[in-house]
Amino acid sequence: MSLISLKFFLFFFIVCAVYFLLPACAQWIWLLAASLVFYYSLCYYTIPGCLIFLGLVLVNWAGSQFMGEECSRRKAVYTGVLLVDVISLAVFKYTSFFYSILLGIGNLFGADLTNRICNEIEFFTRENCPEKISYFALILIAYITDIYWGKGKAPKNPGKTLLFASYFPIMTSGPIITFEQMDGQLWGGKHHFSYDRVVRGMERVIWGLFKKMVLSERMAVIVTRIYDYYEAYNGLYIFVAAALFAMQLYCDFSGLMDIVLGISEVLGINLPENFNTPFYSVSLSEFWRRWHITLGGFLRDYVLYPLQRSKAFKNMRKFCKARLGKGYEKKFNLPLYLSLLVSWFLIGLWHGGGWNYIFGVGLYMWLVIVAGELLSPFFGWLVKVLHINTNCASYTLFLRIRTFLLFMFGLSFFRADTLESGFKMWKYAFVTFNPWIFFDESFFNMGLDRREWGILAFGMLLLFVVSYISQKRNVRDLIKEQNVVARYAIFAILFTMVIVYGYYGAEFNAADFIYGRF
């Protein structure tokens, strides 16, 4: 059931109509029932994936019940549950990837490792993989870890843990929530109907639909054409495709998050933000603090910081201090760089079982960020020697363009079929210099005519204006301050644009959000 289908909006209307009529003690039960029905639809109405999901939730709930302060085996219970979560994610999501590595190693040494058992394991995990395990596995890992750290008290009722893990808006593509954020919101109080809250939530839903249907789907046409035939569309076409894909992914994923957060806001449940105008960032590290915020927060809180506090890294800091002196952090902060390496590798692996993901949105990003840290003294010296004014709009614009280009290059491998094809594509980007493609109407023969390009250009301009205003204040608060007629006229126009100018091409699939595939 796609979030942009009539079927879903009918489902959501029924959920809301019943939800606000129920007493507080029954609201969370109704929400749990709706969430389980929704997840069942995500699993294409099949049983195995649902049962595996329910089993993982119950294992985490049961583990949380045995981790009271008086329990002498808290660490053993926590370790066992954590291993179940991590191994389940690895087996169901990355078996094919690990299997391909195994076959590659075997071929390297002239051994054929293909056998019936491996094939059957791969088939089983592919056919029975619980939908959205990339998201709910992280949510469960954060849940059991927070209970172990004493950051929250596990609910006695397993249904509440199940609702926390299966809350239907987040079961599409996140955001990745923590128990601390949701405890008290999903249960514990009556959510009354609020006209203003419903309007604000639906305003955000319409804006998300606009980004997805009017912008992302149009850009996908050009991106797909060039990526599929990069040998023919070489030179500057490659740069255009890479830039458009960065914007396509942003409109697709942030649009999805607008829909998810807007839907949850209607119900009176606030979810954490996942984007904060990332293309206004002046460095790649700042960019990733603004992009997929909850994933970055998860890796920071549950991987990076625990690694930094581990005994091995404490010993490494002592070693670096003995060899490089007290100020080694400014010279070469090896413990930080290694913990960042682990975190970025996991970010790349999480995005997909393929080296193009691990490199493009993982190791490459780590390399650029660490290189920026190591070269910062040189850049500071260069700015001083060249007398560059760093307190002006042109310099800030330069930093933002540089950051976009660095991100765009890495993300291009995310879109490529394989790591090899990603490098081949960039090789074709430099075989010719063809600036005439911007003037000979070549782009009008790639699936979008002049009218479609005009709609895309207007939509991108509107997106830029809204993002610019968002740097200073909340756009929805600004709209709320306007007269009623002006306020509703704005969103009537936006809704009309979604209906009239939403792109439904030959390859359109209502369920096909890019991050929804993980």
N, C-alpha and C positions, 0 to 999 in steps of 0.2 A: 504494500500500500504506500504509494508515493505521497510525500507532503504536498505536491502540487497537482494532485488529482482531485476530481470532484468527489470521488469515493471517500478520500480522507477528510475533506471539509464537511461532508455529511456525517461521517463518524465523529468528528470533533464537535459538531453542533449538538449531536445527541449526548456526547460526554458532558458538555457544558450545561445543557438543559437539565439533566438529571443531577449533576454535581452540585449546583447552587441551590437545589431544592432539599438536599439531604442535610441532616444534622451533622455536627462536627465529627461525631464518633463513626459515622458511616461514610464520610467523604473520602477518606484515604482508602477504604475498602473498595469503593466504586472506582477510584483511580487505579488501584491495583488490578481490578478486573479488566478495565479498559486497556491498561498497559500490556497485560498478558495476551489479550486478543490481538492487539497491535503487533506484538512480537511474533505471535503465531502466524500472522499474515506476512511478516518479513521473512519467515522461514518457509514461505510458499505452502503453508498449511500442511507441513510435514512434521512428524513426531520426533525423530531422533535428535535434531538440533535443539529443539525445545527442551527435551529431557536432559541433555547435557548442560544446557544453560541453568535449568532448575537445580541440577545436581551440584554445580559449582557454587551457586548462591547458598545452598543449604550447607555445603562444606564450610564456607566462610562464616555463615551464621553460627554453626555448631562450634567452630574454632573460637569464635569471639566469646561464646558462653563459658569456655574453659580457661579464659585468660584473666580471671579476677586477680586482684593483688595477692590473695592468699594462696593462689595456685603456685606450686613449686616447679611446675614444668611449663611455665608460660612461654619461655623461649623455644622449647621443643615443639609446642603446639603451633606457635606462630611460624616457625621454620617449615613445619610440615604443610600447613595451609598455603604458605607462600609458594612452596615448591609445586603444589598442585596447580595453583593459578599460573605460574610461569611455564610449567611444562605443558599445561593444556594449551596455552597460547602458542607455544613453540610447535607443538605437535600438529595442531589443527590449522595453523596459519602458515607455517614455514617448512612443513615436511617436504614439499616439492623442491623448495630452494636448497635445503640440506641434501636432499637426494641427488640433485643436479651436481652439487659440489662433490659428493661421493663418487658419482659416475665420472666426473672430470679427473679426479685423483686416480681412479682406476684406469682410465684411458691413458693418463700420463705414464703409468707404469706398465701399460700393456695388459691390464687385467680387466675382464668384463664382469662388473659387479651387478649387472642387471639380473634379477632373479624374481621368481614368482612372489615370494614373500614381500619384497620391497614394493613391487607393483600393487599388491593387494593393500598394503599399508597406505600407500599414496592414494589409492582409489577410495579407501574407507574415509580417510581424513578429508578428502575433497568433497565427497558426497554427503558427509554428516557434519561438516563444520558448522557450528552454531553461528548464525548471522550476527554481525557486529561484534565479534569476539575481540577485535582490536580495541574497541572502546570499553566494553563492560569488563574485560579482564583487567585493564588499568584501574577502573573504578573499584573493583574488588580488591586489588592489590593495595590501593590507597586506604580502603576501608579497614582491612585487617591490620595494616601497619599502624594506622591512627589509633585503633583500639589497643594495640600492643604498646604504643608509646604513651597511652593514657590521655589522648587528646579528645576522647569521646567515650560515652558509655553505650555499649552495644544494647540494642533493644531486645527485650525478652521475647517479643513476638516475631517469629521468622517472617511473617507476612510483611512487616515493616522493612526488614532488610531486603526482601524481594522487591518491594515497591521502589526502594532507593536504587537498586541495581537495574530495574526494568522501566523506570518512569518513561513513558512513551515518547515525549519530544526528544529526549537525548539518545534514544535508541536508533536514530538515523545516523548521525555523525558527531555526536557529542553535543555540548562541550563535556569535557572530562571533569566530573564533579567529585567533591569529597563529602564524607558523611557530616563533617562539621558544618559545611555550607547548607546542607539540606535538612538536618535534624531540626524539627520544629516547624519547618515549612510544609513538608509533605503530610504531617500529622500534628496533632497537639492543639489545633485551634480551628475555628470556623472560618472558612473563606466565603465571604458574602459577595453577592453580585455587585459590581461597581461599574457604572456606565462609563466613567472617565477612564478607568483602567482597561476596559474592553476596547474602547476607542483607541487608546494609545497602543495597545497590543496589536490591534488590526492595522493600525498605521504602519507599524514596523513590518508586519507580514506583507503588506502591499509593496513596501520598499524592497523587501527581499525578493518578492516575485518579479519586480521590475529589473533588479540586477541579474537575476537568473534568466528570465524569459526574453527580455529586450536586449540585454548586453551580452551575457555569457554565451547564449545559444548562437548568436550571430558571429561572435569571434571564433567559436568552435568550427564554423564552416571553413574559414580561411586557414586556421591552424591545422585542421585535419588534412586539407588539400596539400599544403606545403610539406607537412611532416611525412605524408604518405608518398610523396614524389619529390623528395629533396634533391635527387640527382638532376631533375629537370628544372625545379625552382631553386636554383642555386644563387650564390652571391647575396645581395641585400635582401632577397626574399627570406633567407634563413633568419636574419636579424629581425625582420618584421614578424615572422612566425613566433620566434622566441619571446619578443616583447608582448605580442598579443596573447600568447599563452599565459604569461605571468598575470596579465590583466584578466584573462578569462577565468583562471583559477581563483583569483581574488573575488571576482563578481559571483562566481559559482558557490564558493565555500562561504564567503561572508554573507551572500544572499540567503543561503541555507540557514546560517546562524541567525539571521534576522527573523526568518520564519519561525525557527525553533524558539527563540527567546520571546518573540511576540506571542506565540501560542501559549507558552508557559505564563507570560505576564497576564493574559486574559484569565487564567485560572488562579492568579494571585500568588504564583510561585516564581521567585526571581532566580534566574540562572546566571552564572558568571559570564562576563563578556569574553569573547574569543578573538576579537580584532579591535585594533585602535589605530585606524588610518596608517597602516605600515609604510605606505609609499612616501610619507613625509619624514621618514627616518634618515639620519645623516651618517649612520654606520650600519654594518651588517648585524652587529650584536644588538643594537637598538631595534633593528628591523624585526629580529626574532623575538624581542620582548613585546612587540606589537602584533605579531602574526601567530595564529594558533596558540594563544596565550595559555590556555589550560594545559596543553601538551607540554609546553616549555616549563610551566609551573610544576607539573608532575615530575618531569625529569630532574628539575632542580631540587625539589623537596625530598624525592624518594630514591634518587640515584646519586646526583652530584654531591649534595651535602652529606649523606651517609658515607660516601666514599672518602670525602675529605676528613670525616671524623674517625675513619677506620684506623686500626693499629698499623697497617701497612703504610698508609699515607702519612701517619704521624712520624713513623720511622724515616720515611722518605724526606720529610721536611727537616728532620734532624740532620740527615745526611747532607742535604743541600746547604743547610746553614753552616755545617762544619767545613764544607768544601768551598762554598762561594761567599760566605760571610753573612752577617745579619741582614743585609739588604738584598738578598738573593732574589726576592720576589720581583724587584725592579729590573734585575738582570736577566734571569731565566727561571721563571716559576714552574719548574718541572712538575710538581704535584698537581698544580691547577691544570696545566696543559694535558696531563694524562687523564685526569678525571673528566675534563671536557671532551677528550677523545672518546672515552667510553660513552658519554652521554650523547655525543653527536652520532656515533656509530649506531646506537640504539634508536635515535630519531630516524636515521636513514632506514634501518631494518624495519621499524614499525610501519613506515609508509608503504612497504611492499617487499616481498621476497625476491629481490633482484639486485644485482650490483649497480644498476643504473640509479636505483633509489638510494642505496648505501653511499654511493659516491656523490650524486647530485644534490641531495638534501641532507647529507650527513658529513662525510669526510671532507668534501670540498668546502663546505661552510666552516667546518672546524679549522681547516688550513688557512682560509682567508682571515678568520677572526684572530687566530694565534699569530699569523704573519703581521697583522695590523698592530697587535700588541708589541711584538718584537721590534717592529720598524717605527714605532711611534716617536722615539728620539730623533731618528733620521728625518721624519716628516716635520717634526717641530723645528729642526735645524733648517730644513728647506724653506719653510714658511718665513723664517727670520731672514735668511739670506736673500730671498726673492722679494722681501718686503710685501708679503701678501696680507691684505686686510681681511681678517677672519670674522670681523663683526659687521658684515654687510649681507644683503639679500643674495647677491650674485654668488658669493662663496657658499652660502647655505644651499642654494640651488645646485651648485656644482657637486656638493657632497651628496645631495639627494639623488641626482642623476647617476653618480658613481655607484651609490648603493644599489640603485635599481638595476644597473647593468651587471653588477656582481651577482645579485640574486637571480636575475634573468638567465645568466649563463648556467648556473647550477641547476635551476629549475628545468631547463631545456632537457636535461637527462632524465628528469622525472617523467616527462612526456614521451621520450623516445622508447622504442620497444625494448632495446637492450643497451647496455653501456657501449658496446661496439658501434651500434648504429648511431648513438649520440655523438661519438667522436667523428664518425664518417660524415654526419650531417654538417658538423662545424668545419670539416675539411672542405666540403663543397661551398661553404660560405665564403671562402677566400680564393676560389678558382677564377672568379671574375668580379669586376666592379661595374655594376649596372644601375646607376642612379636614374636612368631613363624610365624605369618601371613605375616611378611615382608620377610620370607625366603622360605616358602612352596608354592609359586606361587599362593596363594589364590586370589590375585588381578587380575590375568590373566583370571579368570573365572567369572568376574563380568560385562562383556560387552566390555572390551578392552583387546585385546591380547597383546603379547609382542611387536609387531611392533607398535601398537597404543600407548602403554606406552612410547616407544622410541621417537615417534614423540612429545608426550606431554612433555617429559623430555627435549628434545632439544629446544622446543618452550619456556618452562619456563626459561631455561638457557639464551636464547636470550632476553627474557623480563627482566631478572635480569641485564644483561649487559647494555641494553638500559636505564633502570631505574637508574643504578649506574652512567652512564655517564651524565644523566639528572640532577644529583645533582650538577654538575659543569658547564654545558653549554647545550645549545639547540642542540639536536641531529641532527635536520634537517639543522641547520646552519653548523654543522660539516660536514655533508654529502655534502652540497652545495659547500664546499671548495675543495672537491675532483675533480679529473679529470672527464670529462663528461662520459667516458666509465665506470669508476668505479661507478659513481653515478647511472647511469641507470642500471648497472648490479645488484647493491644491490636491487633495487626495482623490477627488472625483476624477480630475484630469489624469493623475498618476494611475488610477485603476483602469481608466479608459485606455491609456497607453498600453497597459499590460494585456488587456483583452484584444485591442485592435492591432497593436504592433508587436505583440509577443511572437517570437519566431518559432514556428512549428515546421521545421524542414523535413525532408524525406527521411532523415536518420534520427529524428527527434524521438526520445524515449523519456516519458515523464518521470521514470524512476532513476534516471541516469545522472545523479550528482557525482562529481568526480571523487570527492572524499567519501561518498556513500558506498564506494566499492571496497573499502578496507574492512 
